[in-house]
Amino acid sequence: MSAINPSELDLQEETVIKINRTAKVTSRGKRFRFSALVAIGDAKGHIGIGLGKSNEVISAIQKGKDIARRNIVKIPVINGTVPHKIIGKHGASRVMIKPASPGTGIIAGGGVRAVMEQVGIHNVLTKRYGSKNSSNMVFATLNGLLNLKDAVAIANKRGIRIGEVFS
């Protein structure tokens, strides 16, 4: 898979999915650090997820955004939905992603919804199984989206016509 140049894409405003604060207790008190989970996409099938860590919230978000820009991938989107049903897995989290008819909207919770909006999927049904940790949910969603196959790719791989894929 070739690397995608983020400067060629018309990227939307990034979505901060989760900000986590951790505290290290020292003899002088508590030292706080922050991590920010950020999604960035162009609403045309491209998405990048980044986890930035820093001593300040703003710089953690900026680092997450930079990491997300470096990790942009292409997702097959057909008529504003996914090509087929799939289950994405990460850690103890599972996300079932199912295509929906036009007008359904994004039926999903926090982190999954943010990823779908950034990719440009407008009609989809999702269901969470297992752990509801938002970081794992986002990465499970990305795993599911990366494992999607569209009919053109399957036909090219098998060396057959697109019509034969469905028969």
LINZI-V70511 format. One record per pair of residues at least 4 apart in sequence whose C-alpha atoms are under 6 Angstrom apart, sorted by the first residue. I is the first residue (numbers start at 1). J is the second residue. If there is no record, write none. Layout:
i:I j:J
i:I j:J
This chain:
i:10 j:42
i:11 j:41
i:11 j:42
i:12 j:41
i:12 j:42
i:14 j:39
i:14 j:40
i:15 j:38
i:15 j:39
i:16 j:38
i:17 j:37
i:17 j:38
i:17 j:111
i:18 j:36
i:18 j:37
i:19 j:35
i:19 j:36
i:20 j:34
i:20 j:35
i:21 j:33
i:21 j:34
i:22 j:32
i:22 j:33
i:23 j:30
i:23 j:31
i:23 j:32
i:24 j:30
i:24 j:31
i:25 j:29
i:25 j:30
i:26 j:30
i:33 j:54
i:33 j:55
i:34 j:53
i:34 j:54
i:34 j:55
i:34 j:57
i:35 j:52
i:35 j:53
i:35 j:60
i:36 j:51
i:36 j:52
i:36 j:60
i:36 j:61
i:37 j:50
i:37 j:51
i:38 j:49
i:38 j:50
i:38 j:64
i:38 j:65
i:39 j:48
i:39 j:49
i:40 j:47
i:40 j:48
i:41 j:46
i:41 j:47
i:41 j:118
i:41 j:119
i:42 j:46
i:43 j:118
i:43 j:119
i:43 j:120
i:44 j:120
i:45 j:74
i:45 j:75
i:45 j:77
i:45 j:119
i:45 j:120
i:46 j:73
i:46 j:74
i:46 j:75
i:46 j:119
i:47 j:72
i:47 j:73
i:47 j:119
i:48 j:68
i:48 j:69
i:48 j:71
i:48 j:72
i:49 j:68
i:50 j:64
i:50 j:67
i:50 j:68
i:51 j:64
i:52 j:60
i:52 j:63
i:52 j:64
i:53 j:60
i:54 j:60
i:77 j:81
i:77 j:82
i:78 j:82
i:80 j:121
i:80 j:122
i:81 j:99
i:81 j:121
i:81 j:123
i:81 j:124
i:82 j:99
i:84 j:99
i:85 j:97
i:85 j:98
i:86 j:96
i:86 j:97
i:87 j:95
i:87 j:96
i:87 j:144
i:88 j:94
i:88 j:95
i:88 j:140
i:88 j:141
i:88 j:143
i:88 j:144
i:89 j:93
i:89 j:94
i:89 j:140
i:90 j:136
i:90 j:140
i:92 j:130
i:92 j:131
i:93 j:130
i:93 j:131
i:93 j:136
i:93 j:137
i:94 j:128
i:94 j:129
i:94 j:130
i:95 j:127
i:95 j:128
i:96 j:126
i:96 j:127
i:97 j:125
i:97 j:126
i:98 j:124
i:98 j:125
i:99 j:124
i:100 j:123
i:100 j:124
i:104 j:123
i:105 j:122
i:105 j:123
i:106 j:122
i:106 j:123
i:106 j:124
i:107 j:125
i:108 j:112
i:108 j:113
i:108 j:126
i:109 j:113
i:111 j:134
i:111 j:138
i:112 j:138
i:116 j:121
i:136 j:140
i:155 j:159
i:155 j:160
i:155 j:161
i:155 j:162
